[in-house]
Amino acid sequence: MNSLWDGFNKRKFPRLHLTCEVAIQPVGKQKAFTASTEDVGMGGVSVMLPEPLERFDRCKISLELKDGEPPVQCTGRSVWVIPSQDRKSSKKNFDIGFEFLDLDELSRKRLKTFITPPLKKA
């Protein structure tokens, strides 16, 4: 039996369970969101938000990589929206995956450094 998550495991750009601060500003909407990422990869991020977005909504994404540099900024789009309920508070959240659309070369290099684990010394 296939699950919804089987397709995510075959991504072109695997994601790692790394957290960093992210700001999401849906294009054409007043409300912006700040959150911590659930996972990060070269192709996108996923975050838990208190409100849903429409699938394929375009957003301005600002990603703080904790490297002392300004946040990485790009345009992205939501590619999945999955309702999720907090068992303790019964509060509903939405697991939303964003695909990066226009990451520049410098931002791509910074992101690669962020998600690549340091080599262990022998």
Backbone bond lengths (Angstrom), bond angles and torsions (degrees), N, CA, C in turn:
res aa  C-N    CA-C-N  psi(-1)  N-CA   C-N-CA  omega(-1)  CA-C   N-CA-C  phi
1 M - - - 1.455 - - 1.523 109.29 -
2 N 1.316 117.71 125.67 1.452 122.15 179.70 1.520 110.14 -85.52
3 S 1.324 115.35 142.76 1.456 119.54 175.22 1.522 108.82 -107.61
4 L 1.325 114.81 167.05 1.459 121.22 177.94 1.522 110.72 -57.10
5 W 1.330 117.98 -33.07 1.459 122.09 -173.70 1.521 112.66 -78.66
6 D 1.347 119.49 -15.63 1.467 121.15 -179.48 1.524 111.86 -55.97
7 G 1.315 117.17 -41.56 1.467 121.05 179.99 1.504 112.78 -64.81
8 F 1.334 117.62 -33.09 1.461 121.37 -179.19 1.523 111.17 -69.62
9 N 1.324 117.32 -26.03 1.455 120.36 -179.87 1.522 112.30 -75.77
10 K 1.321 117.70 -9.79 1.459 122.57 -179.66 1.522 111.11 -106.33
11 R 1.317 116.95 25.83 1.456 121.36 -177.94 1.512 112.19 -61.76
12 K 1.318 114.74 152.62 1.460 120.99 172.31 1.522 109.42 -67.71
13 F 1.333 116.56 -38.20 1.461 122.39 178.82 1.519 108.49 -118.71
14 P 1.343 118.93 100.84 1.462 120.24 179.27 1.530 110.95 -59.92
15 R 1.314 115.30 152.09 1.461 120.65 178.77 1.518 109.72 -111.79
16 L 1.323 114.56 148.68 1.453 121.67 178.81 1.518 108.99 -112.24
17 H 1.315 115.79 149.17 1.458 120.40 179.45 1.519 109.49 -78.48
18 L 1.316 115.32 74.95 1.459 123.20 177.18 1.517 107.85 -115.29
19 T 1.319 115.44 146.48 1.460 117.98 178.66 1.517 110.39 -115.50
20 C 1.312 114.18 140.99 1.453 122.39 171.09 1.528 106.39 -153.86
21 E 1.308 115.35 163.37 1.458 119.50 -179.98 1.527 109.83 -77.07
22 V 1.330 115.09 140.08 1.462 120.49 179.45 1.526 108.93 -137.66
23 A 1.327 115.27 141.00 1.463 121.09 172.97 1.529 107.23 -113.28
24 I 1.324 115.68 132.58 1.460 122.27 -178.65 1.526 107.78 -120.28
25 Q 1.327 116.78 121.72 1.467 121.98 177.18 1.521 108.84 -120.06
26 P 1.348 117.21 99.67 1.465 118.68 177.46 1.530 110.75 -59.75
27 V 1.319 116.61 133.06 1.461 121.85 -179.00 1.528 109.25 -64.72
28 G 1.343 115.99 131.17 1.461 121.04 177.90 1.518 114.39 82.24
29 K 1.333 117.73 5.01 1.459 120.63 179.22 1.524 109.09 -121.99
30 Q 1.317 115.80 147.98 1.467 120.98 -177.98 1.526 112.32 -74.84
31 K 1.324 116.77 -36.26 1.461 120.80 -171.14 1.528 111.94 -81.02
32 A 1.327 115.03 128.15 1.468 121.70 174.45 1.527 107.67 -109.50
33 F 1.329 116.31 159.34 1.451 121.79 -179.42 1.522 109.19 -125.95
34 T 1.311 116.83 144.18 1.462 121.17 168.85 1.521 106.57 -122.04
35 A 1.320 115.69 142.28 1.459 120.78 -176.64 1.521 108.63 -160.06
36 S 1.315 115.21 175.09 1.457 121.69 169.87 1.519 107.31 -100.67
37 T 1.303 116.31 142.08 1.460 119.67 179.69 1.524 110.14 -68.97
38 E 1.316 116.00 149.10 1.461 122.31 171.96 1.521 108.80 -85.31
39 D 1.318 115.83 -39.84 1.456 122.19 175.12 1.523 108.98 -155.67
40 V 1.329 114.57 161.06 1.461 121.71 -175.33 1.520 108.25 -137.26
41 G 1.320 116.85 140.94 1.462 121.91 174.61 1.514 109.66 -146.81
42 M 1.311 116.18 176.39 1.456 120.35 -179.76 1.531 111.88 -66.51
43 G 1.309 116.88 -23.44 1.461 120.05 -176.79 1.514 115.08 -100.13
44 G 1.359 117.79 -11.16 1.454 118.85 -178.63 1.514 113.07 169.58
45 V 1.331 114.97 -172.09 1.463 122.68 -179.40 1.528 108.99 -139.32
46 S 1.321 115.43 162.04 1.463 118.95 168.09 1.519 107.89 -126.23
47 V 1.331 114.43 145.67 1.456 121.38 -178.36 1.522 109.34 -141.03
48 M 1.331 115.94 157.21 1.465 122.23 171.43 1.523 107.11 -98.13
49 L 1.325 116.02 123.95 1.457 121.16 178.16 1.521 109.62 -120.98
50 P 1.336 116.98 153.33 1.467 119.80 -179.02 1.518 113.97 -76.48
51 E 1.336 117.15 -12.78 1.457 121.40 179.90 1.526 109.47 -131.90
52 P 1.326 117.23 149.52 1.463 118.88 179.06 1.520 111.55 -78.41
53 L 1.308 115.75 157.95 1.455 122.82 167.96 1.520 106.27 -115.35
54 E 1.300 116.83 162.83 1.460 120.50 173.54 1.524 108.12 -77.60
55 R 1.309 116.76 147.07 1.452 120.77 175.58 1.531 108.65 -61.11
56 F 1.307 116.31 135.65 1.464 125.67 -179.09 1.525 113.91 74.25
57 D 1.347 118.18 12.38 1.466 120.04 171.24 1.526 108.65 -60.97
58 R 1.321 116.42 133.85 1.468 120.75 175.26 1.519 108.21 -85.71
59 C 1.333 115.40 143.04 1.452 121.59 -177.45 1.523 109.80 -142.06
60 K 1.319 115.31 153.06 1.454 121.10 167.20 1.528 105.56 -87.93
61 I 1.330 116.72 129.26 1.460 121.80 -177.79 1.518 108.56 -116.96
62 S 1.323 115.96 133.02 1.459 122.41 177.09 1.526 107.12 -125.99
63 L 1.328 116.66 115.91 1.461 122.91 -171.21 1.527 110.06 -115.05
64 E 1.335 117.35 119.11 1.465 122.56 179.89 1.529 108.51 -89.62
65 L 1.322 117.42 110.77 1.466 121.42 -174.41 1.530 114.72 -91.67
66 K 1.312 118.06 4.97 1.488 122.20 177.18 1.521 111.61 59.36
67 D 1.346 117.22 33.50 1.466 119.68 179.87 1.525 112.23 -112.15
68 G 1.334 117.09 12.63 1.454 120.80 179.04 1.518 113.64 81.79
69 E 1.318 117.39 -2.48 1.466 122.34 -180.00 1.533 109.01 -99.99
70 P 1.345 117.28 164.49 1.472 119.15 174.97 1.531 110.19 -59.93
71 P 1.332 117.12 158.00 1.474 119.76 179.69 1.523 112.03 -59.11
72 V 1.331 115.27 148.44 1.457 122.01 172.08 1.523 106.36 -73.80
73 Q 1.328 116.57 130.44 1.453 120.39 -179.70 1.519 110.11 -123.29
74 C 1.321 115.21 137.25 1.461 120.15 178.20 1.521 108.97 -160.03
75 T 1.311 114.76 175.34 1.457 121.22 172.05 1.524 107.57 -96.49
76 G 1.309 115.78 143.62 1.457 120.28 176.57 1.517 109.20 -140.36
77 R 1.323 114.96 178.24 1.459 119.54 174.27 1.518 108.80 -143.08
78 S 1.312 114.70 146.79 1.465 119.98 178.24 1.521 108.46 -74.87
79 V 1.317 116.38 130.09 1.462 120.02 -178.46 1.525 112.88 -112.43
80 W 1.311 116.87 -16.61 1.465 119.67 170.03 1.521 108.66 -151.89
81 V 1.329 115.16 151.91 1.465 123.00 178.18 1.519 106.14 -138.54
82 I 1.341 116.07 114.97 1.464 120.81 -176.45 1.522 109.33 -123.97
83 P 1.351 118.15 118.07 1.468 120.27 176.90 1.529 110.81 -61.69
84 S 1.322 115.62 142.45 1.457 121.76 179.48 1.522 107.58 -142.97
85 Q 1.324 116.74 139.31 1.454 119.50 -177.78 1.515 109.89 -116.11
86 D 1.331 115.87 131.34 1.463 121.88 176.20 1.526 107.68 -72.65
87 R 1.322 116.72 120.62 1.466 120.85 -175.77 1.519 112.97 -65.33
88 K 1.343 116.87 -31.86 1.467 119.99 -177.28 1.522 111.82 -74.68
89 S 1.333 116.99 -44.61 1.460 119.66 -173.64 1.524 113.28 -105.90
90 S 1.305 117.79 -6.26 1.472 124.96 -173.85 1.527 111.72 57.89
91 K 1.339 116.20 19.02 1.463 121.23 176.45 1.525 108.83 -77.35
92 K 1.316 116.25 137.71 1.454 121.15 -179.16 1.532 109.73 -90.20
93 N 1.312 116.19 132.75 1.456 123.46 173.51 1.519 107.70 -125.01
94 F 1.326 115.53 173.91 1.455 120.44 -178.90 1.519 109.06 -133.11
95 D 1.318 115.81 120.31 1.462 122.70 176.21 1.530 105.58 -82.12
96 I 1.324 115.98 116.15 1.463 120.24 -174.48 1.519 109.49 -124.33
97 G 1.312 115.84 128.57 1.457 122.07 177.47 1.516 110.23 -99.98
98 F 1.331 115.37 132.45 1.458 121.52 -179.89 1.524 109.80 -116.49
99 E 1.320 115.93 136.54 1.451 122.93 174.79 1.527 107.75 -100.98
100 F 1.355 116.37 132.81 1.462 120.11 175.19 1.523 108.68 -74.29
101 L 1.336 117.16 135.69 1.461 120.81 -178.14 1.520 113.70 -107.12
102 D 1.324 118.34 -32.16 1.466 119.62 -173.02 1.534 112.31 -141.26
103 L 1.316 116.47 47.94 1.461 121.48 179.59 1.526 109.00 -70.44
104 D 1.342 117.33 123.27 1.466 119.21 -179.62 1.536 110.67 -77.31
105 E 1.317 116.67 170.06 1.466 121.58 -172.88 1.528 112.47 -62.84
106 L 1.337 117.88 -42.74 1.468 120.79 178.78 1.532 110.27 -62.66
107 S 1.313 117.06 -44.28 1.471 121.03 178.52 1.520 110.52 -63.49
108 R 1.323 117.15 -38.99 1.460 121.62 178.29 1.538 110.49 -61.19
109 K 1.326 116.46 -43.08 1.472 120.49 178.83 1.525 111.32 -64.83
110 R 1.328 116.62 -43.09 1.469 120.23 178.27 1.520 110.98 -62.32
111 L 1.332 116.47 -42.23 1.460 120.99 180.00 1.527 110.24 -64.52
112 K 1.316 117.03 -41.44 1.463 120.64 179.34 1.528 110.64 -61.92
113 T 1.325 116.80 -41.73 1.469 121.21 177.17 1.526 110.20 -62.09
114 F 1.333 116.88 -41.15 1.461 121.61 -178.60 1.517 112.08 -63.59
115 I 1.325 117.18 -40.33 1.474 119.10 -174.35 1.528 113.77 -93.67
116 T 1.345 117.63 -6.25 1.476 120.54 179.40 1.520 108.48 -89.72
117 P 1.332 118.32 119.76 1.460 119.56 179.48 1.535 110.50 -66.78
118 P 1.343 116.29 144.74 1.457 118.41 178.84 1.532 110.82 -64.90
119 L 1.320 116.12 147.96 1.469 120.15 177.67 1.520 109.29 -69.22
120 K 1.329 115.19 139.15 1.469 119.33 177.53 1.503 109.71 -81.96
121 K 1.340 115.06 137.50 1.464 119.72 178.48 1.526 108.93 -80.39
122 A 1.325 114.60 138.46 1.464 119.43 -177.62 1.509 111.26 -79.59
